Amino acid sequence: MTSKFVGSNSKILEKANLLKSNNLYPFFRAIEASEGSVITFDNKDQIMIGSNNYLGLTHHPHVVEASIKAIEKYGTGCTGSRFLNGNLSIHEELEEKLANYLGHEAALCFSTGMQTNLGALSAICGPRDCMIFDSENHASLIDASRLALGATFKYKHNDMESLEEQLAANVNRFKNVVIVADGVFSMTGKILKLDKVIELADKYGAIVYVDDAHGIGVMGEKGRGTMNHFGVTEKVDFNMGTFSKSFASIGGVLSGTKESIDYVKHTARSFMFSASMPPSAVATVGACVDVIMSDDTIHPRLWKNVEFIRNGFKEIGFYTYESETPIIPVFIGDDLKAMQVTKFLGDMGVFATPVLAPAVPQGEALIRTSYMASHSIEELTKVLEVFKMAKKEFDIPGIHH
Ligand code: PMP
């Protein structure tokens, strides 16, 4: 059947089909089984280095058991929004647990991280307010800024002079001026200069909103996030986190003062008009917090793995963007080469994902690798061996031009 609909960006499918016909299409690979750090794809075991399962908790026995028990007690879905019929006592217990864990007065759980940003920012940034926005913010923040009625002004990535210029230019023109930035940048693994952001926010009376999707569970003491890492928890007005990474589940959280969270709870449309997190997801997150609090080996294992692999890449001569977190991007350069390398890695038993233009500037394609507390040193040694072979085979430059 021919389609009446033709999308305005028709080139995108042409490109995808060309890659598929050359067996180089690196997206939507259907994973057949998963044990966390090892997955099965194409009937072959591969070491997973493309996941955000930083703490490796997706298969932790206590977490799995809690998830199953929640299904048995509450069923598989809530079939309604928190606002109406979909609010369970475990949603509220989880919010209290997360507020205590993060060190904020109150927390609110959304059904995904994306919905958290869309709903929270469009609630916070009304027509008389504005956002001051890091130029490398995540797509969900970009979409949130399109949805919000207030204006958005960008500052140069992690550049505090540029941020100050934007603050000085806008602080007297708007009611609330909201600085919005990723805590850990999702492509480069770089950390936001949050201590400096807070200084400027204090100076100009701005509100601070941190998307800590990749920092929560990872950064700071017991993974309490980037704000804890810098010791500025009380100064962050809104901290956003996802459960789709360290917390082995799906959902998102916004934390802050009781009053501000209550305001978002009664105004964020993606919260009020979308079904609530399913019981199994809620129980999973609660169990992850318990495991983090009781197991003192997780974070040392994670950081040991990160240091091992980062040093390994440097020794082989890859450029890894001076990442400071478990996200370690490996510079490749050309888009086609990045897809060829991805295919090569897969054939050699390593599952990784490329990041191509326009997600990164043209000619700066990379392979975004990320590591888990549950990877073994043997697995990481194999990853490095395979990358070493790839470097030779594809002549990958060790510097970023
Ligand atoms: N913010 C950032 C920085 C992210 O990387 C992501 C997901 N990749 C999100 C928000 C959205 O989170 P979720 O997957 O839970 O919708």
Boltz pocket constraint, residues with backbone or C-beta under 6 A from the ligand:
constraints:
  - pocket:
      binder: B
      contacts: [[A, 112], [A, 113], [A, 114], [A, 115], [A, 117], [A, 138], [A, 140], [A, 182], [A, 184], [A, 186], [A, 211], [A, 213], [A, 214], [A, 242], [A, 243], [A, 244], [A, 250], [A, 251], [A, 252]]
      max_distance: 6.0
